Amino acid sequence: MENQLKEQLQQLHEELQANPKLDEETAGLMRKVAEDIEVMELTDSGDVVEGLQEYAIRFDQDHPALSEILRQIVDTLGRIGV
């Protein structure tokens, strides 16, 4: 499962780099999400998962690829008990 999470984080980073249509605020939020996930051991994981779910909903219409990656990450975190 951890490998799957790492792959999904890599997808998130790739999508951020490949999508020049993102405004700076959105791109910044997504970078922060990725950083939060990467250092989850040091943070309250419940807050991170809740934030991911909110971002997935927020980006659903304008950035569906990012939204889907976030949903996959939330699913993976749920399966590993976070």
C-alpha positions as CSV (number, residue, x, y, z in Angstrom):
1,M,0.0,0.0,0.0
2,E,2.8,2.4,0.8
3,N,4.2,1.9,-2.7
4,Q,0.8,2.7,-4.1
5,L,0.6,5.9,-2.1
6,K,4.1,6.9,-3.4
7,E,3.0,6.3,-6.9
8,Q,-0.1,8.4,-6.4
9,L,2.0,11.2,-4.9
10,Q,4.2,11.0,-8.0
11,Q,1.1,11.3,-10.2
12,L,0.0,14.3,-8.3
13,H,3.4,16.0,-8.7
14,E,3.5,15.1,-12.4
15,E,0.0,16.5,-12.9
16,L,0.9,19.7,-11.2
17,Q,4.0,20.1,-13.4
18,A,2.1,19.2,-16.6
19,N,-0.9,21.5,-16.0
20,P,0.0,25.1,-16.8
21,K,-3.7,26.0,-16.6
22,L,-3.6,25.9,-12.8
23,D,-3.7,29.3,-11.2
24,E,-0.9,30.0,-8.7
25,E,-3.3,29.6,-5.7
26,T,-4.5,26.2,-6.8
27,A,-1.0,25.0,-7.7
28,G,0.2,26.2,-4.3
29,L,-2.6,24.4,-2.5
30,M,-1.9,21.2,-4.3
31,R,1.8,21.4,-3.5
32,K,0.9,21.9,0.2
33,V,-1.4,18.9,0.1
34,A,1.5,16.8,-1.4
35,E,3.9,18.0,1.3
36,D,1.3,17.2,4.0
37,I,0.9,13.7,2.8
38,E,4.7,13.2,2.5
39,V,5.2,14.2,6.1
40,M,2.0,12.7,7.5
41,E,3.8,10.9,10.3
42,L,4.5,14.3,11.8
43,T,1.0,15.7,11.4
44,D,-2.5,14.8,12.4
45,S,-3.4,12.4,9.7
46,G,-7.1,12.9,10.2
47,D,-6.8,16.5,9.3
48,V,-4.8,15.6,6.2
49,V,-7.4,13.1,5.0
50,E,-10.2,15.6,5.6
51,G,-8.4,18.3,3.7
52,L,-7.8,15.9,0.8
53,Q,-11.5,15.1,0.6
54,E,-12.3,18.8,0.6
55,Y,-9.8,19.6,-2.1
56,A,-11.1,16.7,-4.2
57,I,-14.6,18.1,-4.1
58,R,-13.3,21.7,-4.7
59,F,-11.3,20.7,-7.8
60,D,-13.8,18.3,-9.2
61,Q,-15.2,20.6,-11.9
62,D,-12.2,22.6,-13.0
63,H,-9.4,20.1,-12.4
64,P,-10.9,16.6,-12.7
65,A,-7.5,14.8,-13.1
66,L,-6.2,16.4,-9.8
67,S,-9.5,15.5,-8.1
68,E,-9.3,11.9,-9.2
69,I,-5.7,11.6,-7.9
70,L,-6.7,13.0,-4.6
71,R,-9.6,10.6,-4.3
72,Q,-7.3,7.7,-5.0
73,I,-4.9,8.9,-2.3
74,V,-7.8,9.2,0.2
75,D,-8.8,5.7,-0.7
76,T,-5.3,4.3,-0.3
77,L,-4.9,6.1,3.1
78,G,-8.2,4.6,4.2
79,R,-7.0,1.1,3.2
80,I,-3.8,1.5,5.2
81,G,-5.8,2.6,8.2
82,V,-5.1,6.4,8.2
